[in-house]
Amino acid sequence: MKILNSVVITVIFGFSSLFGATYTVDKSHTNVAFKVKHMMISTVGGEFESFEGSFELDDKTNQLKALNGEIDVDSINTNIEDRDAHLKSSEIFDAEKYPKIIFVLDKIKADKAYGKLTIKDVTKDVVLNYEFGGTIVDPYGKKRAGFTLSGSIDRREYNVTWNKVLETGGVAVSEKVKLEISIEGILDN
């Protein structure tokens, strides 16, 4: 029985290595950023500083086959402490109740990434622009791969609805949020 189990495990890992390679997201070379219109006249940005994930590339085609990522909501940083506290509060992200934002890739088709994004326990299909950066072996002998995802979402679809109406018309914060995610991964050995 032990021999049969060993054979099955070897076959599974053998097939996996034939068709794809799994990379761990390198946190020090990855950026999870966003931008939103403020007061209808300017754009304000920020990023999440704590996240983790992995992705799989087809070894022959360098096609992205899988991507799973988790973002810690409490790590939001807009460089304004009071604003960050408000974003984490129950009025907006409610980080205590909903500590994670999750993305799972469904497929890549041409230059589009189709996946499911979960914010505040609401999961919606999203389509993001996908650009593959390439693969390289770094000076330490580790294989790396990189790509970007970008696009926009309507935050109201995820129950992120806080806003204020301005006296001059319009609102304090746009419903549209632009996402700009640059990912670099290191091949798991």
C-alpha positions as CSV (number, residue, x, y, z in Angstrom):
1,M,0.0,0.0,0.0
2,K,2.9,2.4,0.8
3,I,4.4,1.7,-2.6
4,L,1.0,2.4,-4.3
5,N,0.6,5.7,-2.4
6,S,4.2,6.7,-3.3
7,V,3.5,6.0,-7.0
8,V,0.2,8.0,-6.9
9,I,2.0,11.0,-5.3
10,T,4.9,10.8,-7.7
11,V,2.5,10.7,-10.7
12,I,0.4,13.7,-9.4
13,F,3.5,15.8,-8.8
14,G,5.1,14.6,-12.1
15,F,2.0,15.7,-14.1
16,S,1.9,19.0,-12.2
17,S,5.5,19.8,-13.1
18,L,4.9,18.8,-16.7
19,F,2.1,21.3,-17.2
20,G,2.8,24.1,-14.7
21,A,5.0,25.6,-12.2
22,T,3.8,27.1,-8.9
23,Y,5.1,30.5,-7.8
24,T,4.8,32.2,-4.4
25,V,4.0,35.9,-4.5
26,D,7.2,37.8,-3.5
27,K,5.8,40.5,-1.1
28,S,8.9,42.7,-1.4
29,H,8.4,43.0,-5.2
30,T,4.6,43.1,-5.4
31,N,2.3,46.1,-5.1
32,V,-1.4,46.0,-4.5
33,A,-2.6,49.5,-5.2
34,F,-5.9,51.4,-5.8
35,K,-7.0,54.9,-6.9
36,V,-10.3,56.7,-6.4
37,K,-11.6,60.2,-7.4
38,H,-11.9,62.6,-4.4
39,M,-14.3,65.5,-4.4
40,M,-14.8,64.9,-8.1
41,I,-11.6,66.9,-8.9
42,S,-8.6,64.8,-8.0
43,T,-7.4,61.3,-7.6
44,V,-6.2,59.8,-4.3
45,G,-4.3,56.5,-4.1
46,G,-3.3,53.9,-1.6
47,E,-2.1,50.4,-1.2
48,F,-2.4,47.3,0.9
49,E,0.9,46.4,2.6
50,S,0.1,42.8,3.8
51,F,-1.0,40.1,1.4
52,E,-0.1,36.6,0.3
53,G,-0.8,34.4,-2.7
54,S,0.5,32.0,-5.3
55,F,0.1,31.5,-9.0
56,E,0.7,28.8,-11.6
57,L,2.2,29.3,-15.0
58,D,2.3,26.8,-17.9
59,D,5.9,25.9,-18.4
60,K,5.7,25.8,-22.1
61,T,3.5,28.8,-22.9
62,N,4.0,31.0,-19.8
63,Q,0.2,31.2,-19.7
64,L,-1.2,32.1,-16.2
65,K,-3.3,29.0,-15.2
66,A,-4.1,29.8,-11.6
67,L,-3.9,32.7,-9.1
68,N,-5.1,32.9,-5.5
69,G,-4.5,35.9,-3.4
70,E,-5.6,37.2,0.0
71,I,-5.2,40.8,1.2
72,D,-5.3,41.9,4.8
73,V,-7.8,44.8,4.9
74,D,-6.2,46.2,8.1
75,S,-3.0,46.8,6.1
76,I,-4.5,49.6,4.0
77,N,-2.2,52.6,3.7
78,T,-3.0,56.0,2.1
79,N,-0.3,57.8,4.0
80,I,-3.0,59.6,6.1
81,E,-3.5,57.9,9.5
82,D,-7.0,59.3,10.1
83,R,-8.2,58.3,6.6
84,D,-6.8,54.8,7.0
85,A,-8.6,54.5,10.3
86,H,-11.8,55.6,8.6
87,L,-11.3,53.1,5.8
88,K,-10.8,50.3,8.3
89,S,-13.9,51.3,10.3
90,S,-17.4,49.8,10.1
91,E,-18.5,52.7,7.8
92,I,-16.3,51.4,5.0
93,F,-14.4,48.1,5.0
94,D,-15.2,47.0,8.5
95,A,-11.8,45.3,8.8
96,E,-12.6,43.7,12.1
97,K,-15.6,41.9,10.7
98,Y,-14.3,41.3,7.2
99,P,-10.5,41.1,7.5
100,K,-9.7,39.7,4.1
101,I,-10.1,40.6,0.4
102,I,-9.8,37.5,-1.8
103,F,-9.2,37.1,-5.5
104,V,-9.3,33.8,-7.3
105,L,-8.5,33.5,-11.1
106,D,-11.0,31.6,-13.3
107,K,-9.2,32.0,-16.6
108,I,-7.0,34.1,-18.8
109,K,-8.3,34.9,-22.3
110,A,-5.9,37.0,-24.5
111,D,-5.1,40.1,-22.4
112,K,-8.0,39.7,-19.9
113,A,-8.0,38.0,-16.5
114,Y,-11.4,36.6,-15.4
115,G,-11.9,35.9,-11.7
116,K,-13.9,36.2,-8.6
117,L,-13.3,39.1,-6.1
118,T,-14.6,38.9,-2.6
119,I,-14.9,42.0,-0.4
120,K,-17.0,42.1,2.8
121,D,-18.2,38.5,2.1
122,V,-19.6,39.7,-1.3
123,T,-18.2,37.8,-4.3
124,K,-18.5,39.2,-7.8
125,D,-17.1,38.2,-11.2
126,V,-14.5,40.7,-12.4
127,V,-12.5,41.2,-15.6
128,L,-9.1,42.8,-15.3
129,N,-6.5,43.7,-17.9
130,Y,-3.6,41.2,-17.9
131,E,-0.1,41.9,-19.0
132,F,2.6,39.2,-18.7
133,G,6.0,40.6,-17.8
134,G,8.1,37.5,-18.4
135,T,10.2,35.0,-16.5
136,I,13.9,35.3,-15.5
137,V,16.4,33.5,-13.3
138,D,17.7,35.9,-10.6
139,P,21.3,36.3,-9.5
140,Y,20.6,33.7,-6.7
141,G,19.4,31.0,-9.2
142,K,15.7,31.4,-8.4
143,K,13.2,31.5,-11.3
144,R,10.9,34.5,-11.1
145,A,7.8,35.6,-13.1
146,G,5.9,38.8,-13.2
147,F,2.7,40.3,-14.5
148,T,0.2,43.1,-13.9
149,L,-3.6,43.2,-13.4
150,S,-5.5,46.4,-13.7
151,G,-9.0,47.6,-14.1
152,S,-11.8,49.0,-12.1
153,I,-14.7,48.0,-9.9
154,D,-17.8,49.6,-8.5
155,R,-17.3,49.6,-4.7
156,R,-21.0,49.7,-4.1
157,E,-21.4,46.2,-5.5
158,Y,-19.3,45.0,-2.5
159,N,-21.3,47.0,0.1
160,V,-18.6,49.7,0.4
161,T,-21.2,52.5,0.2
162,W,-20.1,55.3,2.5
163,N,-20.2,58.7,0.9
164,K,-21.1,62.4,1.4
165,V,-23.0,64.6,-1.0
166,L,-21.2,67.9,-1.7
167,E,-22.9,71.3,-1.5
168,T,-21.7,72.0,-5.0
169,G,-23.1,68.7,-6.3
170,G,-21.3,65.4,-6.7
171,V,-20.0,63.2,-4.0
172,A,-16.9,63.1,-1.8
173,V,-15.6,59.7,-3.1
174,S,-16.2,58.1,-6.5
175,E,-18.0,54.8,-6.7
176,K,-15.4,53.6,-9.3
177,V,-12.2,52.3,-7.8
178,K,-9.2,51.7,-10.1
179,L,-7.0,48.7,-9.3
180,E,-3.4,48.4,-10.2
181,I,-1.7,45.2,-9.1
182,S,1.9,44.3,-10.0
183,I,2.9,40.8,-9.0
184,E,6.2,39.1,-8.9
185,G,6.6,35.5,-7.8
186,I,9.4,33.1,-7.0
187,L,9.2,29.5,-8.3
188,D,8.5,27.0,-5.5
189,N,11.1,24.2,-5.3
